[in-house]
Amino acid sequence: MTAATFRLPGPLAITVAQVDQMSGGRVELGIGTGWFAEEHTAYGIPFPAVGERFDRLEEQLAVITGLWETPAGRTFDFPGKYYPVADSPALPKPVQRPRPPILLGGRGPKRTPRLAARYADEFNLPFASVEDTAAQFERVRAACAEAGRDPGTMRWSNALVLCCGRDEAEVRRRAEAIGRDPAELRGNGLAGTPAELVDKIGRYAATGSGRIYLQVLDLADLDHVELVAAEVMPQV
């Protein structure tokens, strides 16, 4: 996962294509507008206004997919405002054809669904409730229909903070260890006992979500991961 503010689209397309070759066709590209202003300031990366960030993301998607999908032996051109491309040999090519899968996501109600409908193979909604997930997925489905795309060709997913415990005391201990409130995590994360997690995963699945990325914030708590692997995963 990267941000359109971090890298130029041409070198990024080359890097991903090379990793796709080295991995035998297993790379996926997640990309967004960029959102964390402090991270940009900390590393000297320009952080334009949100409208320009969306404009840059849209051009980057056009350039990256254009470079990958240009037939071998032909050149690629793109008359962009931010990333104009002229007479590119569009090499190297990725192993996956016509291109590696692209993941887009976010809560934006207008441009995000339109860009997803046009470019994404997977739409991901991070750190959102079941209700917000259902609403945003519907916006993306509507954008797909407007663009003449079958929403069934999209993969739907969530990213959620994980906080699982065998009982309430263990849930609270793990929430406190990462500076979070159990009630808040139950609303916008994947928190509770194993039985609660299985139930909530089922509710996300009912929105169409078929994949959940788990954010484990306490990396030293290996028992946390083992608990989910032993008591949650066999039930989903």
N, C-alpha and C positions, 0 to 999 in steps of 0.2 A: 504494500500500500504506500502510495506516495502522493504528493501534492503538486499541482501544476505550477506552483511558485518555486519548487525546488530545482527543477531541471528543464533544460531545453528539450523540445519534443524529438528532434532528430537524434541526438545522442541517446535519449531515453529509448527510442525505438530500436536502435542498434544494440544497446545493452540488454534489453529484454529478449530480442531475437537471439543473441548469443547465449544467454542463459537457457533459453528454450532448446537450443541445439545441444548444449552441454548436459541438460537434464533429460534428453530424449523426449522432449515435448510435454513437459509437466509444469510450465510456468503459467501463472495467471497475473494479469496486471490490474491492480486496484488503483484508482486515481481520483482525486477530488480537487476542490478549489483551494484547499488550505484554509485553516480556521484559527490556528493558535498563534495569535499575534506575538506573544512573548517569545516563542520559539524562533520566530523570524528575527526579532530584535536581537536575541542572544547570539545568532550566527550571521548577522549582517545580510539577511535575505530581504529584499523589498516585499512589502505587504500592501498591495494596492487595495482600493475600496472593493466591496463585494461584487459590484457590477462588473468591474474590470476583471476580477478574478474569474468570474463565470465566462466572460468573453475569452480570456486566455485558455481556460479549460476546454471550451468548445473548439477553439482553433487547434489545441494540442491533440484532441481526439481525432480531428480531421486529418492532421498531419501523420500521427502515429499509425492510424488504420490505413491511411493512403499509402504510406511507405511499405507497410507489410503486405497489402493486397495488390500492389502494382505487379503485373506479370514480369517474370524474369526477362531481361533483355530490353525492357522499356524504362522510361524515365517518369518521374513524378514531379508535378508542379502544383503549387498552392498559393493563390494570391492573398495571403493573410495580412491583416493589419499588424499583428504582433510577431508572427512567425512565417513570413513569406518564404516559399521554397521554390527554387528554379532548377530544372534540369538535374534532379537528383537521380542517381543510379538505383536508389531504393534497395540498397544491400546493407547487411546480409538479410536473408530471409529466415523467419522462424520455421521450426519443424512443423508446427501445427498450421494447417491450412483451412481457411484462408488466412487465419491469424489466431494468436492465443486469445483465450477468453478475457473479456474486460469486465471488471466489477466497478459499478458506480453506486453511490448511495447518498443518503442525507435526507433532511427534513424539508428542504425547499419545496414550496407548493406548486411552482410553475416551471421554472427552467430545469430543475432537477429531473422531474418526470419526463420532460421532453427530450433531454439529453439521454436519459436512460432508455427511452423507447427507441432512439435512433442508434445508440452505440453499445448499450450494455448487454452482456450475456447473463449477468447476475445483478440484481438490485438488492442492496443491503441497507437496513435501517439500524443504526447503532443506538443503544442505550435508550430505548423507547418502550413505552407500555404496550400491552396487547392492543388496546384501543387505538393508540396513535399509529401503531403498525398497520392495523387494518385500514385506517383512513389513508395513510400514505400509499400503501399498496394499491388501493383503489384509484388514487390519482395516477399512478404509473400505468395501471391497466387501462385507464381512460386515455392516457397519452399514447399508449400502444395502439389502441383501437383507432384513434384519430390519425395515426401515422400509417395505418393499414397493416399493422403487425399483430400477429397472434400472441396475446399475452402468455399463452402456454409455452412459448419458446423462451421465456425468461425464467431464470432461477431466482427464487426469493429467499432472503436470509436476514438474520439479525445478528448483532454483536451485543453481548450482555455481560455485565460484571457478575462474577460467580461468588456466591457466599452460601455454602452448604454446611449444615451441621446435623449431627445425629439427634440433637434435641435443641430446645430454644436457647439454653445457656451456651452451647457451642456455636450456634448461629450468631448470637450477640458477641461472643468473644472474637469471632472471625471478622465481624463487621467493625468492631472497635479497633482491631489490629490494622485496618486499612482506613480508619478515620471516617467511617460511614455509619449511617443510621439503619438499623434493620428494616424499619418500616419503609424508608425511602427505597432501599434496595429491593424490597418485595414489590414495589410499584414499578420501578424502572430497570430492575436487574433480574437476576435469576437467583433468588435467595430463599432460604428456608430449609426444611428437612428434605431428605430424598423424595419422600412422597409428594411434598409440595412442588419440588422441581419437576417431577414427572407430570404432575397435573398442569403446571404452567407451560411446559414444553408442548403439551397437547393443545393448549389454547393458542399458542403461537402457530402451531401446525394448522389449526383451523383457519387462520388468516391466509394460509398458503405458504408460510415459511417452511422450507425444507432443510435448512442448515442453520445452526447457531454457533457462532464463534464465542468462546468463553474467555473473558478477560480475568486472569488470575493475578491479583495484585500483590499478594504475599507469596513471593516465589520460594521462600524457605519452608513453607507449610506443605510438605509433600503428602502428608496424611489427608489433606483437603482433596488433592487430585485423586488419591487412591480411593477415598470414600465415594466420589462421583463415579469413578470407573467401576467400582464394585456394586453400588446400589442404585445408580441412576441409569447408566448406559445400557445395562441389560434389559431395561424396560422401555426403551425408546427405539 
